[in-house]
Amino acid sequence: MVSTNDFKTGLTIEYEGNIYSVIEFQHVKPGKGGAFVRSKLRNLRSGSIIDKTFNAGINLNQAIIDKSPMQYLYQAGDDTIFMNMDTFEQIELSNEKIRNELLYLTEGMTINIIFYEHEILGLELPDKVTLEVIETAGGAKGNTTSNSTKEAMTNTGLRLLVPLFVETGDKVIVSTATGKYDTRAK
């Protein structure tokens, strides 16, 4: 059990039959009435985000989430195959469930698979990944305005804006949280 007074970012709780991760929270003590906790929660099964207000001091069940490092192997039809590097056990995840994460996965990459009891909830990607640019629009010659960008596509199918100096074949570092270009890889 965990009290709403002990909320912190990243805490996982069971609430109304679902598993939620606390994204934001704010303790509020109004002049009149009891204190309460405003929170923003992410449903780990569906990915949806809800705003919920709890009375201060209410106890909720804490959801114990396990993370297992696995290597991304390949896609097979509508599924993606991952392998546990210790036991060599392979698991399949539906492409539909990890549609957004697929844009950042490259073969051989090690990521964390998130489990609740024996249920697979999803993937935990690193903060930044290195991807190869396979297609890019040409920059207009003489366009030297600061912060000029052009559209590019990576080897995983991710479309993003990159600076004019990035060319096809370059490797770029991309933020998995925002999907934006961070820097060129060496």
C-alpha positions as CSV (number, residue, x, y, z in Angstrom):
1,M,0.0,0.0,0.0
2,V,1.1,3.5,-0.7
3,S,-0.4,6.8,0.5
4,T,-1.3,9.6,-1.9
5,N,0.9,11.7,0.4
6,D,3.8,9.6,-0.8
7,F,3.2,10.1,-4.6
8,K,6.3,10.7,-6.7
9,T,7.0,10.8,-10.4
10,G,7.3,7.3,-11.8
11,L,5.4,5.6,-9.0
12,T,3.1,2.8,-10.3
13,I,-0.2,2.1,-8.7
14,E,-3.3,-0.1,-9.1
15,Y,-6.5,1.9,-9.4
16,E,-9.9,0.8,-10.7
17,G,-8.5,-2.4,-12.1
18,N,-5.7,-0.7,-14.2
19,I,-2.0,-0.1,-13.7
20,Y,-1.0,3.6,-13.7
21,S,2.3,5.4,-13.6
22,V,2.3,8.9,-11.9
23,I,3.5,11.5,-14.4
24,E,2.8,14.6,-12.3
25,F,1.3,15.3,-8.9
26,Q,0.5,18.4,-6.8
27,H,-0.4,18.5,-3.1
28,V,-3.0,21.1,-2.5
29,K,-4.0,22.4,1.0
30,P,-6.9,24.8,0.5
31,G,-7.8,27.3,3.3
32,K,-11.1,25.5,3.8
33,G,-11.7,21.7,3.7
34,G,-9.3,18.8,3.5
35,A,-6.1,18.6,1.6
36,F,-6.0,16.7,-1.7
37,V,-3.6,15.5,-4.4
38,R,-4.1,16.4,-8.1
39,S,-2.4,13.9,-10.3
40,K,-1.8,13.1,-13.9
41,L,-1.6,9.3,-14.5
42,R,-0.6,7.2,-17.5
43,N,-2.4,3.9,-18.0
44,L,0.4,1.4,-18.7
45,R,-1.9,-1.0,-20.6
46,S,-3.5,1.5,-23.0
47,G,-1.1,4.5,-22.9
48,S,-3.9,6.9,-22.2
49,I,-3.4,9.8,-19.7
50,I,-6.0,10.8,-17.1
51,D,-6.3,13.6,-14.6
52,K,-7.4,12.3,-11.1
53,T,-7.8,14.1,-7.8
54,F,-7.4,12.0,-4.6
55,N,-8.1,13.0,-1.0
56,A,-4.8,13.3,0.9
57,G,-3.8,10.3,2.9
58,I,-5.8,7.7,0.9
59,N,-4.0,4.4,0.5
60,L,-3.7,2.7,-2.9
61,N,-2.1,-0.6,-3.9
62,Q,1.3,-0.1,-5.3
63,A,1.9,-2.0,-8.6
64,I,5.3,-3.7,-8.6
65,I,6.7,-3.5,-12.1
66,D,9.5,-5.7,-13.3
67,K,11.9,-4.7,-16.1
68,S,13.8,-7.4,-18.1
69,P,16.6,-6.4,-20.5
70,M,16.0,-8.0,-23.9
71,Q,17.5,-7.7,-27.3
72,Y,15.4,-6.7,-30.3
73,L,15.8,-9.4,-33.0
74,Y,13.4,-8.9,-35.9
75,Q,9.8,-8.4,-37.1
76,A,7.8,-11.4,-38.2
77,G,4.5,-10.4,-39.8
78,D,2.4,-8.6,-37.3
79,D,4.7,-9.4,-34.3
80,T,8.1,-8.2,-33.1
81,I,10.5,-10.8,-31.6
82,F,12.7,-10.0,-28.5
83,M,15.2,-12.3,-26.8
84,N,16.3,-12.6,-23.1
85,M,20.1,-12.5,-23.3
86,D,20.5,-14.7,-20.2
87,T,18.0,-17.5,-20.9
88,F,17.7,-17.1,-24.7
89,E,13.9,-17.2,-24.3
90,Q,12.1,-15.4,-27.0
91,I,8.9,-13.4,-26.7
92,E,6.6,-11.9,-29.3
93,L,4.9,-8.5,-29.0
94,S,2.2,-7.3,-31.3
95,N,3.3,-4.5,-33.6
96,E,0.0,-2.7,-32.8
97,K,0.9,-2.5,-29.1
98,I,4.4,-1.0,-29.7
99,R,3.7,1.0,-32.9
100,N,5.4,4.2,-31.7
101,E,8.4,2.4,-30.1
102,L,9.1,0.5,-33.4
103,L,10.2,3.9,-34.9
104,Y,13.3,3.8,-32.6
105,L,14.3,0.2,-32.6
106,T,17.2,-1.2,-34.6
107,E,18.3,-4.8,-34.8
108,G,20.5,-5.9,-31.9
109,M,19.4,-3.1,-29.7
110,T,18.9,-3.9,-26.0
111,I,15.9,-2.4,-24.3
112,N,13.8,-3.1,-21.2
113,I,10.5,-5.1,-21.5
114,I,8.1,-4.0,-18.7
115,F,6.1,-6.7,-16.9
116,Y,3.4,-6.6,-14.3
117,E,3.1,-10.1,-12.7
118,H,3.2,-12.1,-16.0
119,E,1.6,-9.5,-18.2
120,I,3.8,-7.6,-20.7
121,L,2.9,-3.9,-20.5
122,G,5.4,-2.6,-23.1
123,L,8.9,-1.3,-23.7
124,E,11.2,1.1,-22.0
125,L,13.4,2.8,-24.6
126,P,16.6,4.6,-23.9
127,D,16.4,8.4,-23.8
128,K,18.2,8.8,-27.1
129,V,19.0,6.4,-30.0
130,T,21.2,6.6,-33.0
131,L,19.5,6.2,-36.4
132,E,20.7,6.4,-40.0
133,V,19.2,8.9,-42.4
134,I,18.2,7.1,-45.6
135,E,16.3,9.9,-47.3
136,T,16.5,13.7,-47.0
137,A,15.2,16.7,-48.9
138,G,17.9,18.9,-50.4
139,G,18.5,22.2,-48.7
140,A,18.1,25.3,-50.7
141,K,21.5,26.6,-51.8
142,G,22.4,29.8,-50.0
143,N,19.8,29.3,-47.3
144,T,21.9,30.1,-44.2
145,T,19.2,31.5,-41.9
146,S,19.7,30.2,-38.4
147,N,17.8,27.1,-37.4
148,S,17.0,26.1,-41.0
149,T,15.7,22.5,-41.2
150,K,14.6,20.0,-43.7
151,E,12.7,16.8,-43.5
152,A,14.5,13.4,-43.3
153,M,13.5,9.8,-43.0
154,T,15.5,7.3,-40.9
155,N,16.1,3.6,-41.5
156,T,13.3,2.8,-39.0
157,G,10.7,4.9,-40.9
158,L,10.8,7.9,-38.5
159,R,10.3,11.2,-40.2
160,L,11.8,14.2,-38.5
161,L,13.3,17.7,-39.1
162,V,17.1,17.9,-39.3
163,P,19.6,20.7,-39.9
164,L,20.5,21.5,-43.5
165,F,24.0,20.0,-43.1
166,V,22.6,16.4,-42.5
167,E,22.9,14.3,-45.6
168,T,21.7,10.8,-46.6
169,G,23.9,8.2,-44.9
170,D,24.6,10.3,-41.8
171,K,23.8,8.9,-38.4
172,V,21.8,11.2,-36.1
173,I,20.9,11.0,-32.4
174,V,17.2,11.3,-31.8
175,S,15.3,11.8,-28.5
176,T,12.8,9.0,-28.0
177,A,10.6,11.2,-25.8
178,T,10.0,13.9,-28.4
179,G,11.0,12.2,-31.7
180,K,13.2,15.2,-32.5
181,Y,16.8,15.5,-33.8
182,D,19.3,16.0,-31.0
183,T,22.7,15.9,-32.7
184,R,24.7,14.2,-35.4
185,A,26.4,11.0,-34.3
186,K,30.2,10.7,-34.8
